[in-house]
Amino acid sequence: MRSAEAYVRATFDKLFAAASGGSIPEDLSLDGRLCTSNIIATGAQISQTAFASSATTGLRNGSRIQRCYRDLQAANAHFFTNEQSFVDAGRYLAGIPGSAPGL
């Protein structure tokens, strides 16, 4: 989780600096999407492990583990941060015609 957080912080520092300067390059836009997708995927994996390890506690309504698990699974299903974002990024980085950085 710390590496994903470091990736987000470093990328968003660069995004803020670029936006303050007036424009955000396509490669940096792509990095913004990738770091967001990465931290959501990492969080979803962590919440899945916590949920599975919690036995029946995680199943109960009102459980913090259940809420965290549900929220991260919903975020992971969002079109901007789901698995397709990694596929789209790979297509762009591979130079496949018609692909875009995604932001």
ABEGO torsion letter per residue (X at the ends): XAAAAAAAAAAAAAAAAAAAAGBBBAAAAAAAAAAAAAAAAAAAAAAAAAAAAAEAAAABBGBAAAAAAAAAAAAAABAAABAAAAAAAAAAAAGBBGBBAGX
